Amino acid sequence: MTRWFIAAVLFGLVLGLAPRGGADDKKDDKKDGWVQLFNGKDLTGWKLFPGGTGKWKVEEGILIGSGPASHLFSERGDYVNFHFRVEAMINDGGNSGQYFRTRFEGGFPRGWEAQINATHKDPVKTGSLYPDGREKDLRAIKEIQILNKAPHKPDEWFTQEVICKGDTITILVNGKKTVEWTDPKGRFKKGHFALQQHDPGSMVKFRKIEVKELPE
């Protein structure tokens, strides 16, 4: 048995024992179904209505919204059933929102909103399902839980999750359920995700935005 043969066998054993990278690693990373919607570098995958980037920017891996009112929309507008999760922070007196199944349009877009608000004068706080102002009857529905006290402090990172299955909407803040409600009229079946910059006195930050799509 030559030295070259022995060396080749040993080299093959080393390759067999070494951890594998590449496609297998990527497959393992996505085995739980989560897809990252924010790459930590720029606004890839997002768009502003009607165009441009407004006051939205990325600094040190953080997505920041400030300045006049605006909404940053996901490029995709066909989300139906999903688990939509963000890690966010809102300033003292600030107001924002985590929109879902919403239209790509100006003003306050039609669709659903999970409120982000710790101390803004609006009494509807983080963890609430914010009714669309154009759907007048929604504001009178007692089953929609409206939190008058935020479950977190301003300038503090928190996690807010939205789970949509058919007409049932569930919202959790830091793992605690704040809303579970089924819309009897079946409104807003699908649409974009959007992040809200409510007013010039607000500054909202996101360090993680991700979705897991669910079976229909």
C-alpha positions, -999 to 999 in steps of 0.1 A, spaced: 0 0 0 16 32 -11 19 64 9 -2 82 -18 -31 57 -13 -30 60 25 -30 98 22 -60 97 -2 -80 75 22 -73 97 52 -83 128 32 -116 111 22 -123 103 59 -117 139 69 -141 152 42 -167 127 54 -164 138 90 -163 176 83 -195 195 88 -213 203 55 -222 238 44 -240 254 15 -275 243 5 -280 219 34 -274 247 59 -299 270 42 -325 242 42 -320 237 79 -323 275 85 -358 275 69 -371 242 82 -394 260 106 -409 280 77 -399 315 87 -389 339 60 -370 372 68 -386 402 53 -359 427 64 -323 420 55 -308 444 80 -290 463 52 -315 482 30 -352 484 19 -351 455 -5 -385 439 -6 -403 471 5 -418 501 -12 -434 534 -3 -466 548 -16 -465 564 -42 -427 560 -45 -393 568 -30 -383 559 5 -396 589 25 -379 591 59 -374 554 61 -338 543 64 -315 515 78 -288 523 103 -266 496 120 -291 469 111 -322 488 123 -351 499 101 -361 534 112 -393 554 103 -395 591 111 -408 624 97 -442 629 81 -468 602 80 -461 574 56 -464 536 51 -438 512 40 -454 483 21 -441 448 13 -437 444 -24 -459 413 -23 -495 419 -19 -510 384 -18 -505 373 18 -536 354 30 -529 331 60 -497 337 80 -478 343 112 -464 378 109 -439 388 136 -418 419 143 -394 431 169 -401 468 173 -395 499 194 -415 531 196 -404 564 211 -422 582 240 -453 599 225 -448 580 192 -474 561 172 -470 533 146 -487 502 134 -481 467 120 -505 465 90 -516 432 73 -539 422 45 -538 459 35 -541 477 2 -512 496 -14 -526 531 -12 -521 565 4 -535 579 36 -543 553 62 -546 522 39 -576 499 41 -569 467 59 -561 455 94 -536 471 118 -520 458 150 -514 490 169 -479 501 181 -483 528 207 -469 530 242 -476 566 253 -492 585 224 -524 604 231 -544 578 211 -559 556 237 -556 525 215 -523 509 226 -499 482 214 -515 448 211 -549 462 200 -566 453 167 -571 488 152 -603 490 132 -603 505 97 -619 540 100 -639 534 68 -656 504 84 -677 523 109 -693 492 125 -659 478 136 -655 505 162 -686 494 179 -678 457 180 -670 449 217 -653 416 208 -623 435 194 -600 440 224 -587 476 227 -559 479 252 -559 513 270 -525 505 286 -495 493 266 -479 460 276 -444 476 272 -426 509 278 -415 535 252 -380 531 239 -381 494 248 -378 465 223 -408 442 222 -422 415 200 -456 417 184 -471 388 165 -501 386 142 -516 352 132 -543 352 105 -562 320 97 -592 326 75 -613 353 92 -597 348 127 -571 372 138 -548 367 169 -524 392 183 -496 385 208 -472 409 225 -441 394 241 -458 360 239 -490 371 256 -523 370 237 -540 403 235 -566 397 208 -584 367 193 -613 377 171 -632 363 141 -646 389 117 -682 378 109 -682 398 76 -649 383 63 -633 415 54 -597 420 40 -590 385 28 -555 392 15 -531 420 9 -497 436 17 -479 440 50 -471 476 59 -452 495 86 -466 528 97 -449 561 104 -478 580 120 -467 616 124 -436 639 126 -433 634 164 -430 596 161 -400 574 155 -404 537 151 -377 511 148 -377 475 136 -348 450 140 -366 419 128 -396 414 104 -405 379 95 -434 358 82 -444 321 82 -471 315 57 -498 290 68 -519 266 47 -552 279 34 
